[in-house]
Amino acid sequence: MKRPHPTRPLSRELFGSIVGVAILAVSLFTVPLAYMILANTYSNAVQQLSIESARVLALTGDSKIKSGEALPAALNPDVRLGLYGPQGQRISGSGEQIDTDARVTQAANGAEIVRENGEVALYQAFAAEDRAPVVVRASYPMSAIGFDVARQWFLLFLLGVLVVVVAGLVARRRSRALSKPFEQLAQTASDLGRGVFVLEPPRTGIEEADEVSDVLAGAAARLGSQLERQQRFAQDASHQLRTPLAAAQLDLEVALAMPDGDLHTAVDACLGQLGQLDKTVTELLALAAPERSTQSCDAALIATAVIRRWAPIAQRAGRSLRLVPSDQDAVVAVSEGAVDQVLEILIDNALKHGQGDIVVTMRELAGWVAIDVADDGAIHSGVVEHIFTRGYSNNADGTGRGIGLSLAKSLLGAEGARINLTCTADPVRFTIVLPGTVLPSTGLGDTALAGEMTASREGKSGIEDDQSG
């Protein structure tokens, strides 16, 4: 089994990277600078010795050398000055015993710089007219140079620490700012994993993070749409399959309850219902597809087949179901499955919620094909505005799920057709308007349907006025 790869927060990675780069940059800057400080401090000390020796030579005359008078004081209290005679004896000042002849020979062509006895010393030859040359020795303790270098190195170290601290503060702020969008993306992905498909990832201004946000939002929208279609399909299928299953069960129960029942006929009827179930599932699957091609069908043939299936069910309920065909061509630019399912929904709705005979009428309407499904029931005015709302049901017993009419509207709307409640009483009438294959799908059918609805409302108002009179 593979061991899980250790993970670290992005903010910590960014912080460590920025601080690491800052430390590297400070190191690359301070190491050469520290060497330059060392070299420059030593050079300054030598220059100071050169100035002191030149000053002594300028201020010391031959008479002072002979008399052994004290040398002028050095400008730098750490510098020691000494004047030595030809035999190496110190004439004036302070300093170590030296081999003057050797120093004079070495310094004849200029000043000589040596390190001896913990000091850096500069020897400068001084020749008089009537006597042997003398040597001026100026020395500076190495400890003073080391202290000066250490002081400057300490300041450089403090500067480096300050730079790293400032870089750390900046790194902490920037790492949080840069990691926050990705933490939000992780939360968004977690929400998507929990089934939240309506995502609004925040815009961060970071191109890569915003691109990932857009991809997540798009994926969530597609997954949500697919899941919604699947849920709708499950609800629609259960709604559409309930009636054929109930009919098949009723046929079997009736055949078993009657002593002389014809089981062969009952089984044959059940097989027919099962075949219709398979056809219904196939049609719903085709209608639920996100993309489907435009089809055409003969609405009159489909209506006839639906009436034939539902007439026995209506008869058992003590009601009649009949079709009033049209003399005009009923070929429409709508799929067979959509027309079949919508007619079944309307007839099933009329049987469950309506009264009296159910009449299915086909007619031509401004180049469109209209199918009216009417019964003698009534619909309360408060229900009308919600009648096509999915999930809304006016059943007092709570048996309705509010799926049928909403499904009918969505099935027809997806193919450019319409369904409307054109009359709420005497009779209750739902009208399907299907685009024909000869004329283009224009708004003529909707205009004619709107006119019929207006006329129906005016007629209904007139009847109520007559009744009230």
VOPAGU-2260 file (C-alpha; in pm, 1 decimal, decimal comma):
REM VOPAGU-2260
SITE   aa  ch    i         X         Y         Z
SITE  MET   A    0       0,0       0,0       0,0
SITE  LYS   A    1     135,4     335,7     -98,4
SITE  ARG   A    2     205,3     577,3     180,9
SITE  PRO   A    3      20,7     907,9     135,1
SITE  HIS   A    4     243,7    1184,1       9,0
SITE  PRO   A    5     290,8    1446,6     281,4
SITE  THR   A    6     120,9    1773,7     205,8
SITE  ARG   A    7     186,2    2123,5     327,2
SITE  PRO   A    8     -30,5    2433,9     310,6
SITE  LEU   A    9      30,0    2654,8      10,2
SITE  SER   A   10      71,6    2960,3     233,3
SITE  ARG   A   11     356,2    2790,1     419,1
SITE  GLU   A   12     523,9    2692,0      92,4
SITE  LEU   A   13     498,6    3045,9     -42,7
SITE  PHE   A   14     622,7    3194,1     284,9
SITE  GLY   A   15     922,0    2959,7     296,2
SITE  SER   A   16    1006,3    3024,5     -67,6
SITE  ILE   A   17     995,4    3403,4     -36,1
SITE  VAL   A   18    1195,2    3408,0     287,6
SITE  GLY   A   19    1444,9    3159,5     142,4
SITE  VAL   A   20    1498,6    3376,6    -163,2
SITE  ALA   A   21    1541,1    3681,6      62,6
SITE  ILE   A   22    1804,7    3502,1     276,1
SITE  LEU   A   23    1988,8    3388,1     -36,0
SITE  ALA   A   24    1984,3    3739,2    -180,9
SITE  VAL   A   25    2106,9    3892,3     147,2
SITE  SER   A   26    2383,0    3632,0     168,3
SITE  LEU   A   27    2498,2    3692,9    -187,3
SITE  PHE   A   28    2506,8    4063,6    -110,6
SITE  THR   A   29    2662,0    4064,1     237,1
SITE  VAL   A   30    2945,6    3811,7     187,1
SITE  PRO   A   31    3123,3    4017,3     -81,2
SITE  LEU   A   32    3037,8    4335,0     105,7
SITE  ALA   A   33    3190,7    4195,0     424,7
SITE  TYR   A   34    3513,9    4119,6     237,3
SITE  MET   A   35    3509,4    4471,3      93,4
SITE  ILE   A   36    3464,2    4613,7     443,6
SITE  LEU   A   37    3765,5    4418,3     567,3
SITE  ALA   A   38    3982,5    4527,1     276,7
SITE  ASN   A   39    3862,9    4887,4     295,3
SITE  THR   A   40    3922,9    4911,3     672,1
SITE  TYR   A   41    4277,2    4777,8     634,1
SITE  SER   A   42    4339,2    5017,8     344,6
SITE  ASN   A   43    4206,1    5308,4     551,4
SITE  ALA   A   44    4439,1    5213,6     837,1
SITE  VAL   A   45    4740,3    5207,8     602,3
SITE  GLN   A   46    4633,4    5540,0     453,1
SITE  GLN   A   47    4605,5    5684,9     802,2
SITE  LEU   A   48    4959,3    5565,3     880,4
SITE  SER   A   49    5086,1    5722,0     559,2
SITE  ILE   A   50    4925,8    6054,2     653,1
SITE  GLU   A   51    5072,6    6039,9    1003,2
SITE  SER   A   52    5424,2    5961,8     882,3
SITE  ALA   A   53    5412,8    6236,9     619,6
SITE  ARG   A   54    5292,2    6478,2     884,8
SITE  VAL   A   55    5580,0    6380,5    1115,3
SITE  LEU   A   56    5834,8    6426,1     838,1
SITE  ALA   A   57    5688,3    6765,1     757,9
SITE  LEU   A   58    5686,8    6889,6    1117,1
SITE  THR   A   59    6017,8    6740,0    1236,3
SITE  GLY   A   60    6335,1    6930,4    1145,4
SITE  ASP   A   61    6694,9    6823,3    1165,1
SITE  SER   A   62    6745,4    7020,5    1485,8
SITE  LYS   A   63    6468,5    6830,0    1657,0
SITE  ILE   A   64    6617,4    6503,5    1549,3
SITE  LYS   A   65    6954,7    6598,3    1698,8
SITE  SER   A   66    6805,9    6726,4    2021,2
SITE  GLY   A   67    6566,4    6428,4    2052,7
SITE  GLU   A   68    6264,3    6643,4    2106,7
SITE  ALA   A   69    5930,4    6469,0    2127,0
SITE  LEU   A   70    5746,2    6402,4    1804,6
SITE  PRO   A   71    5415,9    6577,7    1739,2
SITE  ALA   A   72    5115,3    6386,3    1867,0
SITE  ALA   A   73    4933,0    6162,9    1619,6
SITE  LEU   A   74    4593,3    6267,0    1498,7
SITE  ASN   A   75    4458,4    5919,6    1576,0
SITE  PRO   A   76    4521,3    5820,6    1941,0
SITE  ASP   A   77    4559,8    5453,6    1836,4
SITE  VAL   A   78    4855,8    5533,9    1609,3
SITE  ARG   A   79    5207,2    5504,5    1759,1
SITE  LEU   A   80    5489,1    5713,9    1608,8
SITE  GLY   A   81    5861,0    5647,2    1646,3
SITE  LEU   A   82    6178,7    5805,7    1506,8
SITE  TYR   A   83    6479,6    5575,6    1478,7
SITE  GLY   A   84    6847,3    5659,5    1423,5
SITE  PRO   A   85    7102,2    5484,7    1201,5
SITE  GLN   A   86    7190,9    5230,1    1468,0
SITE  GLY   A   87    6828,2    5132,3    1532,9
SITE  GLN   A   88    6804,3    5337,3    1845,8
SITE  ARG   A   89    6472,6    5512,4    1905,6
SITE  ILE   A   90    6540,4    5885,8    1900,8
SITE  SER   A   91    6188,9    5990,2    1984,9
SITE  GLY   A   92    5833,8    5855,4    2010,5
SITE  SER   A   93    5742,5    5497,7    2091,1
SITE  GLY   A   94    5778,3    5164,7    1922,0
SITE  GLU   A   95    5975,4    4840,6    1903,1
SITE  GLN   A   96    6352,7    4799,8    1848,6
SITE  ILE   A   97    6425,0    4770,7    1476,4
SITE  ASP   A   98    6710,2    4701,6    1235,2
SITE  THR   A   99    6729,7    5052,5    1091,3
SITE  ASP   A  100    6984,3    4979,4     821,1
SITE  ALA   A  101    6759,6    4709,0     675,8
SITE  ARG   A  102    6449,9    4930,3     700,0
SITE  VAL   A  103    6631,0    5223,0     539,9
SITE  THR   A  104    6741,0    5004,2     254,1
SITE  GLN   A  105    6389,5    4863,7     205,1
SITE  ALA   A  106    6217,4    5203,1     239,3
SITE  ALA   A  107    6465,4    5386,1      18,2
SITE  ASN   A  108    6232,3    5356,6    -280,8
SITE  GLY   A  109    5917,2    5440,8     -82,2
SITE  ALA   A  110    5719,3    5349,7     227,2
SITE  GLU   A  111    5720,3    4987,9     345,9
SITE  ILE   A  112    5418,8    4826,2     510,7
SITE  VAL   A  113    5462,3    4522,6     738,2
SITE  ARG   A  114    5265,4    4331,7    1001,7
SITE  GLU   A  115    5461,3    4264,6    1318,7
SITE  ASN   A  116    5393,8    4215,2    1686,0
SITE  GLY   A  117    5016,1    4246,7    1646,4
SITE  GLU   A  118    5043,1    4573,9    1457,6
SITE  VAL   A  119    5047,4    4698,3    1102,4
SITE  ALA   A  120    5349,4    4929,2    1064,5
SITE  LEU   A  121    5462,3    5173,4     797,8
SITE  TYR   A  122    5833,1    5263,0     765,5
SITE  GLN   A  123    5931,0    5585,5     592,4
SITE  ALA   A  124    6301,7    5682,3     533,8
SITE  PHE   A  125    6410,5    6042,3     614,6
SITE  ALA   A  126    6756,4    6153,2     489,0
SITE  ALA   A  127    6938,1    6466,0     618,8
SITE  GLU   A  128    7212,7    6655,4     433,4
SITE  ASP   A  129    7502,8    6602,9     679,2
SITE  ARG   A  130    7403,1    6282,9     854,4
SITE  ALA   A  131    7287,7    5929,4     800,8
SITE  PRO   A  132    6916,9    5877,1     719,9
SITE  VAL   A  133    6662,5    5805,0     990,4
SITE  VAL   A  134    6332,7    5611,5     974,7
SITE  VAL   A  135    5986,7    5715,1    1086,2
SITE  ARG   A  136    5774,6    5426,7    1204,5
SITE  ALA   A  137    5394,6    5462,7    1229,7
SITE  SER   A  138    5199,0    5163,3    1361,4
SITE  TYR   A  139    4832,3    5078,2    1415,2
SITE  PRO   A  140    4715,9    4785,2    1634,5
SITE  MET   A  141    4545,2    4499,1    1448,2
SITE  SER   A  142    4298,0    4473,2    1737,2
SITE  ALA   A  143    4167,0    4821,5    1654,9
SITE  ILE   A  144    4128,1    4723,8    1289,4
SITE  GLY   A  145    3950,6    4403,4    1395,1
SITE  PHE   A  146    3717,9    4597,4    1625,0
SITE  ASP   A  147    3631,5    4842,7    1347,0
SITE  VAL   A  148    3569,3    4555,3    1106,2
SITE  ALA   A  149    3356,9    4371,5    1363,2
SITE  ARG   A  150    3151,0    4684,0    1427,9
SITE  GLN   A  151    3080,4    4729,0    1057,7
SITE  TRP   A  152    3007,5    4360,7    1013,4
SITE  PHE   A  153    2762,0    4375,1    1302,7
SITE  LEU   A  154    2579,9    4668,4    1141,4
SITE  LEU   A  155    2576,2    4476,7     814,7
SITE  PHE   A  156    2436,7    4173,9     995,8
SITE  LEU   A  157    2162,7    4385,1    1156,4
SITE  LEU   A  158    2078,8    4527,1     814,4
SITE  GLY   A  159    2056,7    4175,9     671,2
SITE  VAL   A  160    1834,3    4062,1     958,3
SITE  LEU   A  161    1612,8    4366,3     905,9
SITE  VAL   A  162    1582,4    4287,7     535,1
SITE  VAL   A  163    1492,3    3924,4     610,3
SITE  VAL   A  164    1235,2    4031,4     874,0
SITE  VAL   A  165    1074,6    4277,8     632,4
SITE  ALA   A  166    1079,4    4008,7     362,8
SITE  GLY   A  167     916,1    3770,1     610,4
SITE  LEU   A  168     638,3    4016,6     687,7
SITE  VAL   A  169     580,6    4079,9     319,6
SITE  ALA   A  170     598,6    3705,5     250,2
SITE  ARG   A  171     342,1    3633,4     520,6
SITE  ARG   A  172      99,7    3886,6     379,4
SITE  ARG   A  173     152,0    3785,2      18,0
SITE  SER   A  174     140,4    3412,9      92,6
SITE  ARG   A  175    -195,1    3456,7     262,7
SITE  ALA   A  176    -322,3    3672,4     -22,7
SITE  LEU   A  177    -201,3    3425,5    -286,6
SITE  SER   A  178    -315,0    3113,2    -105,5
SITE  LYS   A  179    -661,7    3245,9     -16,2
SITE  PRO   A  180    -800,7    3210,4    -372,7
SITE  PHE   A  181    -685,8    2849,8    -387,3
SITE  GLU   A  182    -832,0    2780,2     -43,5
SITE  GLN   A  183   -1159,5    2922,9    -173,9
SITE  LEU   A  184   -1127,6    2703,2    -482,1
SITE  ALA   A  185   -1074,5    2401,9    -256,6
SITE  GLN   A  186   -1389,2    2495,5     -64,2
SITE  THR   A  187   -1577,2    2540,9    -391,3
SITE  ALA   A  188   -1462,1    2198,3    -509,4
SITE  SER   A  189   -1567,9    2053,6    -172,8
SITE  ASP   A  190   -1912,4    2212,2    -212,5
SITE  LEU   A  191   -1934,6    2062,3    -559,8
SITE  GLY   A  192   -1847,2    1722,7    -415,7
SITE  ARG   A  193   -2128,4    1759,8    -159,6
SITE  GLY   A  194   -2378,6    1824,9    -438,3
SITE  VAL   A  195   -2392,4    2205,3    -443,0
SITE  PHE   A  196   -2418,8    2286,6    -812,5
SITE  VAL   A  197   -2498,6    2657,5    -795,2
SITE  LEU   A  198   -2148,5    2795,0    -743,6
SITE  GLU   A  199   -2035,2    3154,8    -751,5
SITE  PRO   A  200   -1655,9    3141,5    -701,0
SITE  PRO   A  201   -1514,6    3484,1    -608,4
SITE  ARG   A  202   -1304,2    3671,2    -861,4
SITE  THR   A  203    -949,6    3708,9    -732,3
SITE  GLY   A  204    -772,5    3896,2   -1009,5
SITE  ILE   A  205    -526,6    3605,6   -1041,9
SITE  GLU   A  206    -561,8    3477,3   -1397,1
SITE  GLU   A  207    -493,5    3111,7   -1323,9
SITE  ALA   A  208    -721,2    3102,9   -1017,9
SITE  ASP   A  209   -1002,0    3275,7   -1208,4
SITE  GLU   A  210    -966,2    3027,5   -1493,7
SITE  VAL   A  211    -998,8    2737,4   -1249,8
SITE  SER   A  212   -1302,2    2912,9   -1095,1
SITE  ASP   A  213   -1466,0    2941,4   -1436,2
SITE  VAL   A  214   -1397,6    2574,9   -1509,7
SITE  LEU   A  215   -1544,4    2468,9   -1172,8
SITE  ALA   A  216   -1850,7    2689,2   -1218,7
SITE  GLY   A  217   -1906,6    2550,2   -1568,6
SITE  ALA   A  218   -1862,9    2192,2   -1450,7
SITE  ALA   A  219   -2102,1    2253,6   -1160,8
SITE  ALA   A  220   -2362,1    2401,4   -1395,0
SITE  ARG   A  221   -2334,8    2104,4   -1632,4
SITE  LEU   A  222   -2350,0    1851,0   -1347,5
SITE  GLY   A  223   -2645,0    2034,7   -1193,1
SITE  SER   A  224   -2826,6    2037,9   -1524,9
SITE  GLN   A  225   -2762,6    1667,3   -1578,4
SITE  LEU   A  226   -2872,6    1581,6   -1224,4
SITE  GLU   A  227   -3185,6    1795,3   -1261,5
SITE  ARG   A  228   -3270,4    1618,3   -1587,7
SITE  GLN   A  229   -3220,3    1281,8   -1419,0
SITE  GLN   A  230   -3439,1    1379,4   -1124,4
SITE  ARG   A  231   -3705,1    1516,3   -1355,8
SITE  PHE   A  232   -3688,7    1201,0   -1563,9
SITE  ALA   A  233   -3733,8     985,0   -1252,9
SITE  GLN   A  234   -4032,0    1194,7   -1140,9
SITE  ASP   A  235   -4183,1    1208,5   -1488,7
SITE  ALA   A  236   -4134,6     836,1   -1544,2
SITE  SER   A  237   -4294,4     747,6   -1210,6
SITE  HIS   A  238   -4586,0     977,2   -1291,2
SITE  GLN   A  239   -4639,3     834,7   -1637,9
SITE  LEU   A  240   -4593,1     470,6   -1537,2
SITE  ARG   A  241   -4834,5     479,8   -1245,0
SITE  THR   A  242   -5154,5     467,4   -1452,5
SITE  PRO   A  243   -5053,7     176,2   -1684,3
SITE  LEU   A  244   -4936,3     -23,1   -1382,3
SITE  ALA   A  245   -5262,6      47,2   -1200,3
SITE  ALA   A  246   -5459,7     -53,6   -1510,1
SITE  ALA   A  247   -5267,8    -379,3   -1544,4
SITE  GLN   A  248   -5318,1    -456,1   -1175,1
SITE  LEU   A  249   -5690,1    -380,2   -1204,5
SITE  ASP   A  250   -5730,1    -609,9   -1504,9
SITE  LEU   A  251   -5568,8    -896,8   -1316,9
SITE  GLU   A  252   -5768,4    -832,6    -999,2
SITE  VAL   A  253   -6097,0    -821,8   -1191,3
SITE  ALA   A  254   -6014,1   -1143,0   -1377,3
SITE  LEU   A  255   -5922,9   -1319,7   -1052,1
SITE  ALA   A  256   -6228,8   -1189,2    -865,2
SITE  MET   A  257   -6478,5   -1312,0   -1124,8
SITE  PRO   A  258   -6547,7   -1686,7   -1114,9
SITE  ASP   A  259   -6585,9   -1702,1   -1489,9
SITE  GLY   A  260   -6311,5   -1442,5   -1559,4
SITE  ASP   A  261   -6110,9   -1479,6   -1875,4
SITE  LEU   A  262   -5752,8   -1497,3   -1752,4
SITE  HIS   A  263   -5618,9   -1517,7   -2105,7
SITE  THR   A  264   -5779,1   -1186,1   -2192,8
SITE  ALA   A  265   -5656,8   -1029,0   -1868,7
SITE  VAL   A  266   -5301,6   -1147,4   -1927,4
SITE  ASP   A  267   -5317,0   -1020,8   -2285,1
SITE  ALA   A  268   -5433,8    -682,1   -2157,7
SITE  CYS   A  269   -5151,0    -677,4   -1901,9
SITE  LEU   A  270   -4897,2    -753,0   -2173,3
SITE  GLY   A  271   -5036,4    -462,7   -2369,4
SITE  GLN   A  272   -4995,9    -237,0   -2068,1
SITE  LEU   A  273   -4639,5    -361,2   -2016,9
SITE  GLY   A  274   -4563,6    -285,1   -2379,3
SITE  GLN   A  275   -4700,7      61,6   -2326,2
SITE  LEU   A  276   -4475,4      97,4   -2021,5
SITE  ASP   A  277   -4171,3      13,3   -2233,5
SITE  LYS   A  278   -4283,2     260,9   -2498,9
SITE  THR   A  279   -4338,2     529,5   -2234,4
SITE  VAL   A  280   -3989,5     483,4   -2089,2
SITE  THR   A  281   -3835,9     495,4   -2438,4
SITE  GLU   A  282   -4025,9     813,9   -2522,7
SITE  LEU   A  283   -3932,9     982,3   -2195,1
SITE  LEU   A  284   -3566,6     892,4   -2243,4
SITE  ALA   A  285   -3573,4    1043,2   -2593,0
SITE  LEU   A  286   -3749,6    1354,9   -2469,1
SITE  ALA   A  287   -3503,9    1393,4   -2180,3
SITE  ALA   A  288   -3203,8    1398,4   -2415,0
SITE  PRO   A  289   -3034,7    1742,8   -2411,8
SITE  GLU   A  290   -3018,1    1748,0   -2792,0
SITE  ARG   A  291   -3269,5    1587,5   -3024,5
SITE  SER   A  292   -3357,2    1640,9   -3386,3
SITE  THR   A  293   -3687,8    1790,3   -3499,9
SITE  GLN   A  294   -3940,7    1523,5   -3600,3
SITE  SER   A  295   -4287,6    1520,1   -3747,8
SITE  CYS   A  296   -4588,5    1295,9   -3690,5
SITE  ASP   A  297   -4959,1    1259,1   -3766,9
SITE  ALA   A  298   -5133,9    1394,6   -3457,7
SITE  ALA   A  299   -5466,2    1234,0   -3563,4
SITE  LEU   A  300   -5317,6     881,9   -3562,6
SITE  ILE   A  301   -5154,6     937,4   -3224,3
SITE  ALA   A  302   -5476,1    1078,3   -3073,9
SITE  THR   A  303   -5671,3     778,5   -3205,4
SITE  ALA   A  304   -5422,8     535,7   -3047,3
SITE  VAL   A  305   -5432,9     718,5   -2713,5
SITE  ILE   A  306   -5815,5     721,8   -2710,3
SITE  ARG   A  307   -5819,1     349,1   -2785,1
SITE  ARG   A  308   -5591,3     280,3   -2485,4
SITE  TRP   A  309   -5773,5     503,9   -2241,8
SITE  ALA   A  310   -6137,5     434,7   -2339,9
SITE  PRO   A  311   -6159,0     110,7   -2132,9
SITE  ILE   A  312   -6010,3     287,3   -1831,6
SITE  ALA   A  313   -6262,8     569,9   -1861,6
SITE  GLN   A  314   -6545,5     317,8   -1906,5
SITE  ARG   A  315   -6449,1     138,0   -1585,3
SITE  ALA   A  316   -6464,5     477,8   -1411,3
SITE  GLY   A  317   -6819,5     524,5   -1544,0
SITE  ARG   A  318   -6724,1     794,1   -1794,0
SITE  SER   A  319   -6690,8     813,6   -2169,7
SITE  LEU   A  320   -6396,9     921,5   -2381,6
SITE  ARG   A  321   -6438,0    1014,2   -2746,5
SITE  LEU   A  322   -6243,3    1179,9   -3025,4
SITE  VAL   A  323   -6377,4    1447,9   -3261,4
SITE  PRO   A  324   -6134,0    1441,6   -3556,2
SITE  SER   A  325   -6056,6    1727,5   -3793,3
SITE  ASP   A  326   -6111,5    1732,7   -4166,4
SITE  GLN   A  327   -5776,5    1911,2   -4213,9
SITE  ASP   A  328   -5429,5    1761,6   -4236,3
SITE  ALA   A  329   -5298,1    1690,3   -3883,6
SITE  VAL   A  330   -4928,1    1637,3   -3960,8
SITE  VAL   A  331   -4727,7    1846,1   -3711,8
SITE  ALA   A  332   -4359,3    1931,7   -3658,6
SITE  VAL   A  333   -4352,0    1769,7   -3312,9
SITE  SER   A  334   -4219,9    1429,1   -3209,0
SITE  GLU   A  335   -4463,8    1143,1   -3167,0
SITE  GLY   A  336   -4354,9    1083,5   -2809,1
SITE  ALA   A  337   -4431,4    1440,1   -2700,1
SITE  VAL   A  338   -4786,5    1436,0   -2847,2
SITE  ASP   A  339   -4853,3    1089,8   -2702,6
SITE  GLN   A  340   -4732,4    1175,0   -2351,8
SITE  VAL   A  341   -4913,0    1510,2   -2335,5
SITE  LEU   A  342   -5245,3    1357,8   -2443,5
SITE  GLU   A  343   -5207,1    1084,5   -2181,9
SITE  ILE   A  344   -5134,6    1346,1   -1914,8
SITE  LEU   A  345   -5443,1    1552,2   -2005,0
SITE  ILE   A  346   -5677,0    1250,4   -2023,2
SITE  ASP   A  347   -5541,4    1109,8   -1695,0
SITE  ASN   A  348   -5582,8    1455,9   -1538,0
SITE  ALA   A  349   -5944,6    1476,9   -1661,9
SITE  LEU   A  350   -6024,3    1131,7   -1519,9
SITE  LYS   A  351   -5877,1    1211,3   -1179,3
SITE  HIS   A  352   -5990,6    1569,5   -1132,6
SITE  GLY   A  353   -6272,1    1627,2   -1382,9
SITE  GLN   A  354   -6634,3    1518,9   -1425,0
SITE  GLY   A  355   -6859,4    1390,6   -1700,7
SITE  ASP   A  356   -6761,0    1293,3   -2051,0
SITE  ILE   A  357   -6413,9    1363,6   -2186,7
SITE  VAL   A  358   -6401,8    1498,1   -2539,7
SITE  VAL   A  359   -6082,2    1527,7   -2743,7
SITE  THR   A  360   -6132,3    1764,6   -3037,8
SITE  MET   A  361   -5886,8    1824,1   -3321,4
SITE  ARG   A  362   -5904,0    2136,1   -3538,2
SITE  GLU   A  363   -5697,8    2366,5   -3757,5
SITE  LEU   A  364   -5592,9    2698,9   -3605,3
SITE  ALA   A  365   -5424,2    2955,4   -3831,8
SITE  GLY   A  366   -5197,8    2698,7   -3993,7
SITE  TRP   A  367   -5136,5    2517,8   -3665,0
SITE  VAL   A  368   -5309,8    2207,2   -3529,2
SITE  ALA   A  369   -5510,2    2253,4   -3208,6
SITE  ILE   A  370   -5620,4    1965,1   -2985,0
SITE  ASP   A  371   -5876,7    2039,4   -2713,6
SITE  VAL   A  372   -5922,3    1808,0   -2414,6
SITE  ALA   A  373   -6243,4    1904,3   -2230,1
SITE  ASP   A  374   -6465,9    1768,2   -1951,3
SITE  ASP   A  375   -6754,9    1897,2   -1737,6
SITE  GLY   A  376   -6551,3    1982,5   -1430,5
SITE  ALA   A  377   -6443,3    2322,8   -1297,6
SITE  ILE   A  378   -6121,0    2484,0   -1184,2
SITE  HIS   A  379   -6116,5    2741,8    -905,3
SITE  SER   A  380   -5982,0    3082,1   -1009,9
SITE  GLY   A  381   -5710,8    3073,8    -742,0
SITE  VAL   A  382   -5560,9    2762,7    -897,5
SITE  VAL   A  383   -5531,7    2890,5   -1253,3
SITE  GLU   A  384   -5206,7    3088,1   -1216,5
SITE  HIS   A  385   -5029,2    2789,7   -1055,5
SITE  ILE   A  386   -5176,1    2510,3   -1264,0
SITE  PHE   A  387   -4858,9    2458,0   -1473,2
SITE  THR   A  388   -4620,3    2506,4   -1179,5
SITE  ARG   A  389   -4415,6    2195,8   -1105,6
SITE  GLY   A  390   -4487,7    2056,7    -758,8
SITE  TYR   A  391   -4816,2    2247,0    -715,2
SITE  SER   A  392   -5123,9    2032,9    -645,9
SITE  ASN   A  393   -5476,5    2134,4    -542,9
SITE  ASN   A  394   -5574,5    1789,2    -417,4
SITE  ALA   A  395   -5711,2    1808,2     -65,7
SITE  ASP   A  396   -5610,2    1447,3       4,7
SITE  GLY   A  397   -5246,4    1521,0     -85,0
SITE  THR   A  398   -5229,5    1249,5    -352,6
SITE  GLY   A  399   -5131,6    1483,1    -633,8
SITE  ARG   A  400   -4766,8    1565,6    -697,6
SITE  GLY   A  401   -4806,3    1853,7    -940,3
SITE  ILE   A  402   -4596,9    1691,0   -1212,8
SITE  GLY   A  403   -4830,6    1610,3   -1501,0
SITE  LEU   A  404   -4927,0    1949,9   -1638,2
SITE  SER   A  405   -4578,4    2089,7   -1575,4
SITE  LEU   A  406   -4431,6    1795,3   -1768,1
SITE  ALA   A  407   -4677,4    1853,1   -2052,1
SITE  LYS   A  408   -4579,9    2217,7   -2079,4
SITE  SER   A  409   -4205,5    2143,9   -2075,5
SITE  LEU   A  410   -4237,3    1864,3   -2333,9
SITE  LEU   A  411   -4427,5    2086,6   -2575,1
SITE  GLY   A  412   -4219,9    2396,7   -2505,8
SITE  ALA   A  413   -3902,1    2210,0   -2597,2
SITE  GLU   A  414   -4046,5    2150,0   -2947,0
SITE  GLY   A  415   -4199,1    2490,2   -3013,6
SITE  ALA   A  416   -4555,0    2387,3   -2923,3
SITE  ARG   A  417   -4791,2    2534,8   -2662,1
SITE  ILE   A  418   -5045,9    2425,3   -2403,8
SITE  ASN   A  419   -5292,5    2654,0   -2230,2
SITE  LEU   A  420   -5594,7    2638,2   -2006,4
SITE  THR   A  421   -5848,0    2800,4   -2241,1
SITE  CYS   A  422   -6156,7    2752,6   -2027,2
SITE  THR   A  423   -6194,2    2695,6   -1652,7
SITE  ALA   A  424   -6559,2    2573,7   -1638,1
SITE  ASP   A  425   -6853,2    2459,7   -1855,7
SITE  PRO   A  426   -6637,0    2292,0   -1978,8
SITE  VAL   A  427   -6283,2    2279,5   -1844,5
SITE  ARG   A  428   -6069,0    2284,6   -2157,2
SITE  PHE   A  429   -5697,1    2246,5   -2214,8
SITE  THR   A  430   -5575,8    2331,3   -2564,2
SITE  ILE   A  431   -5259,4    2201,6   -2726,7
SITE  VAL   A  432   -5131,5    2406,8   -3020,3
SITE  LEU   A  433   -4887,0    2219,2   -3245,6
SITE  PRO   A  434   -4691,0    2379,8   -3531,3
SITE  GLY   A  435   -4777,0    2235,7   -3870,6
SITE  THR   A  436   -4516,1    2117,4   -4119,2
SITE  VAL   A  437   -4641,6    2335,5   -4404,4
SITE  LEU   A  438   -4633,9    2677,8   -4240,4
SITE  PRO   A  439   -4332,9    2802,1   -4039,4
SITE  SER   A  440   -4357,2    2821,7   -3661,9
SITE  THR   A  441   -4475,5    3180,1   -3621,9
SITE  GLY   A  442   -4683,0    3349,2   -3356,3
SITE  LEU   A  443   -5011,0    3305,6   -3548,6
SITE  GLY   A  444   -5113,7    3006,1   -3343,0
SITE  ASP   A  445   -5049,2    3191,0   -3015,0
SITE  THR   A  446   -5245,0    3493,6   -3139,5
SITE  ALA   A  447   -5543,5    3283,5   -3240,1
SITE  LEU   A  448   -5526,4    3091,7   -2910,5
SITE  ALA   A  449   -5516,5    3416,5   -2714,7
SITE  GLY   A  450   -5826,4    3532,3   -2902,5
SITE  GLU   A  451   -6007,6    3211,3   -2812,2
SITE  MET   A  452   -5912,6    3248,3   -2447,1
SITE  THR   A  453   -6042,7    3607,4   -2442,3
SITE  ALA   A  454   -6366,9    3501,5   -2607,6
SITE  SER   A  455   -6400,3    3214,7   -2358,9
SITE  ARG   A  456   -6355,7    3448,2   -2061,4
SITE  GLU   A  457   -6608,3    3695,4   -2204,7
SITE  GLY   A  458   -6856,9    3416,1   -2267,3
SITE  LYS   A  459   -6809,1    3286,9   -1914,7
SITE  SER   A  460   -6862,7    3636,7   -1776,5
SITE  GLY   A  461   -7186,6    3667,3   -1978,1
SITE  ILE   A  462   -7317,6    3337,0   -1843,3
SITE  GLU   A  463   -7245,8    3448,5   -1485,5
SITE  ASP   A  464   -7427,3    3779,2   -1551,4
SITE  ASP   A  465   -7731,2    3595,3   -1686,6
SITE  GLN   A  466   -7726,2    3362,7   -1385,5
SITE  SER   A  467   -7700,8    3653,7   -1143,2
SITE  GLY   A  468   -7987,1    3832,1   -1322,8
